[in-house]
Amino acid sequence: MDPIPDLAPEGESLSSKDKLLDAAIQIAGREGLSAVTYRAVAARAGVTHGLVRHHFGTREQLLNEAFRQAAEQDSDGVRLRVGTIDEFASTFVQWFNASWERSVLQFDETTQAIRGALPMNNIRQQYEGYIVKVRETFADVGIDDPDGRVAALVFAALDGLALQHLIYGEDLRTENVLDALRDILTRLAD
């Protein structure tokens, strides 16, 4: 199994809790939610399984926090909150390729929530967080979106593009779609 990538800012190392969350994200993304156990997460992070229980208490809490962390990392990593349209989602492909497990985890959790196995409210909160960052970027670049519908539409396009990138696995195709999206946004800002 590949080592857990250190996603901490340069010069800093991940806390044991963050390592456990990253381990849970990778396991869930690669093997599915049912594979996320205290023992599997501890083994992946190189700690005892008691530390997992200490930090999270329940498996559900571990999964909730892993989902939140995955969403936050993705939001920052793909650059949803930026100052220019050229920067918007400018690292989407590189970020996605570096840790596709986060997206798979989020799709898996969304599917589980739709089936009623997980709370839908958690998914809605994460989506709202993404949409808020897109709206903030739009406000900075001069795109009129008073009710957030355009931001919701753009995030829906990015969400679908993440799934398509998993399916096609073609960086150039994804970059071309992102260029077209930024082109549309530039026209909206004019």
C-alpha positions as CSV (number, residue, x, y, z in Angstrom):
1,M,0.0,0.0,0.0
2,D,1.3,3.5,-0.8
3,P,2.4,5.7,2.1
4,I,0.0,8.4,3.3
5,P,1.0,11.6,1.5
6,D,1.7,14.5,3.8
7,L,-0.8,17.2,2.9
8,A,0.4,19.6,5.6
9,P,1.9,22.9,4.6
10,E,5.6,22.8,3.9
11,G,7.7,22.6,7.0
12,E,4.9,21.2,9.1
13,S,3.9,17.6,9.7
14,L,0.5,16.1,10.1
15,S,-0.9,15.5,13.6
16,S,-1.7,11.9,14.5
17,K,-5.4,12.7,14.1
18,D,-4.9,14.1,10.6
19,K,-2.9,11.0,9.7
20,L,-5.7,8.8,10.9
21,L,-8.2,10.9,8.9
22,D,-6.0,10.6,5.8
23,A,-5.7,6.9,6.3
24,A,-9.5,6.6,6.6
25,I,-10.0,8.6,3.4
26,Q,-7.6,6.4,1.5
27,I,-9.1,3.2,2.7
28,A,-12.6,4.3,2.0
29,G,-11.7,5.6,-1.4
30,R,-9.8,2.5,-2.4
31,E,-11.8,-0.2,-0.7
32,G,-15.2,1.3,0.3
33,L,-16.7,2.5,3.5
34,S,-17.1,-1.0,5.0
35,A,-13.3,-1.4,4.9
36,V,-12.8,1.5,7.3
37,T,-12.2,-0.2,10.7
38,Y,-10.2,1.0,13.7
39,R,-7.6,-1.7,13.0
40,A,-7.3,-0.9,9.3
41,V,-7.0,2.8,9.9
42,A,-4.5,2.3,12.6
43,A,-2.4,-0.1,10.5
44,R,-2.5,2.3,7.6
45,A,-1.4,5.3,9.8
46,G,1.2,3.2,11.7
47,V,-0.4,3.6,15.2
48,T,-2.3,1.4,17.6
49,H,-6.1,1.0,17.1
50,G,-6.7,2.4,20.6
51,L,-5.5,5.8,19.3
52,V,-8.3,5.8,16.6
53,R,-10.9,5.2,19.4
54,H,-9.3,7.9,21.5
55,H,-9.5,10.6,18.7
56,F,-12.9,9.7,17.3
57,G,-14.9,7.6,19.8
58,T,-17.1,5.9,17.1
59,R,-16.6,4.7,13.6
60,E,-19.4,7.1,12.5
61,Q,-17.5,10.0,14.0
62,L,-14.3,8.9,12.2
63,L,-16.2,8.7,8.9
64,N,-17.9,12.1,9.4
65,E,-14.7,13.8,10.2
66,A,-12.9,12.1,7.3
67,F,-15.6,13.2,4.9
68,R,-15.4,16.8,6.2
69,Q,-11.6,16.8,5.9
70,A,-11.7,15.3,2.4
71,A,-14.2,18.1,1.3
72,E,-12.1,20.8,2.9
73,Q,-8.9,19.5,1.3
74,D,-10.5,19.3,-2.1
75,S,-12.1,22.7,-1.9
76,D,-8.7,24.3,-1.1
77,G,-6.7,22.0,-3.3
78,V,-8.6,22.6,-6.5
79,R,-8.7,26.3,-5.8
80,L,-12.4,27.1,-5.6
81,R,-11.8,30.3,-3.5
82,V,-9.5,32.5,-5.6
83,G,-9.1,36.1,-6.8
84,T,-9.2,35.6,-10.5
85,I,-11.1,33.4,-13.0
86,D,-7.7,32.2,-14.4
87,E,-6.9,30.7,-11.0
88,F,-10.4,29.1,-10.6
89,A,-10.0,25.3,-10.4
90,S,-6.6,25.7,-11.9
91,T,-5.1,22.8,-9.9
92,F,-8.1,20.5,-10.3
93,V,-6.3,17.8,-12.4
94,Q,-3.1,17.8,-10.4
95,W,-4.9,17.7,-7.1
96,F,-7.4,15.1,-8.2
97,N,-4.6,12.8,-9.6
98,A,-2.6,13.2,-6.4
99,S,-5.3,11.8,-4.2
100,W,-8.4,10.6,-6.1
101,E,-9.5,8.7,-3.0
102,R,-11.0,11.8,-1.5
103,S,-13.4,12.2,-4.4
104,V,-14.3,8.5,-4.4
105,L,-15.0,8.8,-0.6
106,Q,-17.3,11.7,-1.2
107,F,-19.2,10.0,-4.0
108,D,-19.5,6.9,-1.9
109,E,-20.8,8.8,1.1
110,T,-23.3,10.7,-1.1
111,T,-24.6,7.4,-2.5
112,Q,-24.9,6.0,1.0
113,A,-26.8,9.1,2.1
114,I,-29.2,8.9,-0.9
115,R,-29.9,5.3,0.1
116,G,-30.6,6.4,3.7
117,A,-27.6,4.7,5.3
118,L,-25.9,8.0,6.3
119,P,-27.4,11.5,7.2
120,M,-28.1,13.6,4.1
121,N,-27.6,16.8,6.1
122,N,-23.8,16.1,6.3
123,I,-23.6,15.9,2.5
124,R,-25.7,19.1,2.1
125,Q,-23.4,21.0,4.5
126,Q,-20.4,20.0,2.5
127,Y,-22.0,20.9,-0.8
128,E,-23.0,24.3,0.6
129,G,-19.4,24.9,1.7
130,Y,-18.2,24.3,-1.8
131,I,-20.9,26.6,-3.3
132,V,-20.1,29.3,-0.8
133,K,-16.5,29.3,-1.9
134,V,-17.5,29.5,-5.5
135,R,-19.9,32.4,-4.7
136,E,-17.1,34.3,-2.8
137,T,-14.8,33.9,-5.9
138,F,-17.7,35.2,-8.1
139,A,-18.2,38.2,-5.9
140,D,-14.4,39.0,-6.1
141,V,-14.3,38.7,-9.9
142,G,-17.5,40.6,-10.6
143,I,-19.9,37.8,-11.5
144,D,-23.4,38.9,-10.5
145,D,-25.0,35.9,-8.6
146,P,-27.2,37.3,-5.8
147,D,-29.1,34.1,-5.1
148,G,-26.2,31.7,-5.7
149,R,-27.8,29.8,-8.6
150,V,-24.8,30.3,-10.9
151,A,-22.4,29.2,-8.2
152,A,-24.5,26.1,-7.6
153,L,-24.5,25.4,-11.3
154,V,-20.8,25.8,-11.6
155,F,-20.2,23.6,-8.7
156,A,-22.5,21.0,-10.2
157,A,-20.4,21.1,-13.3
158,L,-17.2,20.6,-11.3
159,D,-18.8,17.8,-9.3
160,G,-19.7,16.0,-12.5
161,L,-16.3,16.7,-14.0
162,A,-14.7,14.9,-11.0
163,L,-16.8,11.9,-11.8
164,Q,-16.0,12.1,-15.5
165,H,-12.3,12.4,-14.7
166,L,-12.5,9.1,-12.7
167,I,-14.3,7.5,-15.7
168,Y,-12.1,8.8,-18.5
169,G,-8.8,9.4,-16.7
170,E,-7.7,11.8,-19.4
171,D,-6.0,14.9,-18.0
172,L,-6.1,16.9,-21.3
173,R,-9.9,16.2,-21.7
174,T,-10.5,17.5,-18.2
175,E,-8.2,20.5,-18.6
176,N,-10.1,21.4,-21.9
177,V,-13.4,21.3,-20.1
178,L,-12.1,23.5,-17.3
179,D,-10.8,26.0,-19.9
180,A,-14.3,26.1,-21.4
181,L,-15.8,26.7,-18.0
182,R,-13.4,29.5,-17.2
183,D,-14.2,31.0,-20.7
184,I,-17.9,31.0,-19.8
185,L,-17.1,32.6,-16.4
186,T,-15.0,35.3,-18.1
187,R,-17.9,36.2,-20.3
188,L,-20.2,36.4,-17.2
189,A,-17.8,38.7,-15.5
190,D,-17.7,41.2,-18.4
